[in-house]
Amino acid sequence: IAKSHFKSQTSAIRAMASDEELLMAFRAIDKGNTGVISADELRAFLYKKRYNELFVQKYLRLFDRNHDGKITLEEYQNTLNEIPRAQRQ
């Protein structure tokens, strides 16, 4: 998956979803209800959606700001909020 294609998919998600829907999506991936998405939780979720390991790794690189192998709610929200406003509408 090309980086530009991946970012456009992420932009499309952000444009179509309200903040509440994005929070629900985060919680759907965070199976342990810990407020953090582990790499294993992300992998399981994306594999069920038929995404491959390359997509999982790109998703992690994009959202995991401190590179600790986990995505916090704050990292998730900050990444989505960086999508230009024009792409959200």
VEXDREN-2710 file (C-alpha; in Angstrom, 1 decimal):
% VEXDREN-2710
k/r/px/py/pz
1/ILE/0.0/0.0/0.0
2/ALA/1.5/3.3/-1.0
3/LYS/1.8/5.9/1.7
4/SER/-0.4/8.4/-0.1
5/HIS/-3.1/5.7/-0.5
6/PHE/-2.9/4.8/3.1
7/LYS/-3.2/8.5/4.2
8/SER/-6.1/9.0/1.8
9/GLN/-7.9/6.0/3.4
10/THR/-7.3/7.5/6.9
11/SER/-8.6/10.9/5.6
12/ALA/-11.7/9.3/4.3
13/ILE/-12.4/7.7/7.6
14/ARG/-12.0/11.0/9.4
15/ALA/-14.2/12.8/6.9
16/MET/-17.0/10.3/7.2
17/ALA/-17.1/9.9/10.9
18/SER/-18.1/12.1/13.8
19/ASP/-15.9/12.4/16.9
20/GLU/-18.3/10.0/18.6
21/GLU/-18.0/7.5/15.9
22/LEU/-14.3/7.7/15.9
23/LEU/-14.3/7.1/19.7
24/MET/-16.6/4.1/19.2
25/ALA/-14.1/2.8/16.6
26/PHE/-11.2/3.2/19.0
27/ARG/-13.1/1.3/21.7
28/ALA/-14.0/-1.5/19.2
29/ILE/-10.3/-2.1/18.6
30/ASP/-9.4/-1.7/22.3
31/LYS/-10.8/-5.1/23.3
32/GLY/-9.3/-4.9/26.8
33/ASN/-11.0/-1.6/27.6
34/THR/-7.6/-0.2/28.7
35/GLY/-7.7/3.1/26.8
36/VAL/-4.8/1.8/24.7
37/ILE/-4.8/-0.2/21.5
38/SER/-2.0/-2.8/21.6
39/ALA/-0.3/-4.0/18.4
40/ASP/-2.0/-7.4/18.9
41/GLU/-5.5/-5.8/19.2
42/LEU/-4.9/-3.7/16.1
43/ARG/-3.7/-6.7/14.2
44/ALA/-6.6/-8.8/15.1
45/PHE/-9.1/-6.1/14.3
46/LEU/-7.5/-5.3/10.9
47/TYR/-7.0/-8.9/9.9
48/LYS/-10.8/-9.5/10.5
49/LYS/-11.3/-6.6/8.0
50/ARG/-9.0/-8.4/5.6
51/TYR/-6.1/-6.0/5.8
52/ASN/-2.6/-7.4/5.6
53/GLU/0.4/-7.0/7.9
54/LEU/1.9/-4.2/5.8
55/PHE/-1.3/-2.2/6.5
56/VAL/-1.1/-3.0/10.2
57/GLN/2.5/-1.7/10.3
58/LYS/1.7/1.5/8.4
59/TYR/-1.2/2.1/10.7
60/LEU/1.0/1.7/13.7
61/ARG/3.7/4.0/12.3
62/LEU/1.1/6.7/11.6
63/PHE/-0.8/6.5/14.9
64/ASP/1.9/5.3/17.4
65/ARG/3.6/8.7/18.0
66/ASN/6.1/7.6/20.7
67/HIS/6.8/4.2/18.9
68/ASP/6.1/2.1/22.0
69/GLY/3.9/-0.4/20.1
70/LYS/0.6/0.9/21.5
71/ILE/-1.8/3.6/20.4
72/THR/-3.3/5.7/23.1
73/LEU/-6.6/7.5/22.7
74/GLU/-4.6/10.8/22.7
75/GLU/-2.3/9.6/19.9
76/TYR/-5.3/8.4/17.9
77/GLN/-7.2/11.7/18.3
78/ASN/-4.1/13.8/17.6
79/THR/-3.3/11.9/14.4
80/LEU/-6.9/12.2/13.2
81/ASN/-7.0/15.9/14.1
82/GLU/-4.0/16.6/11.9
83/ILE/-5.9/15.8/8.7
84/PRO/-6.5/19.1/7.0
85/ARG/-10.0/20.5/7.6
86/ALA/-10.7/20.5/3.9
87/GLN/-10.3/16.8/3.7
88/ARG/-12.7/16.3/6.7
89/GLN/-15.6/17.9/4.9
END
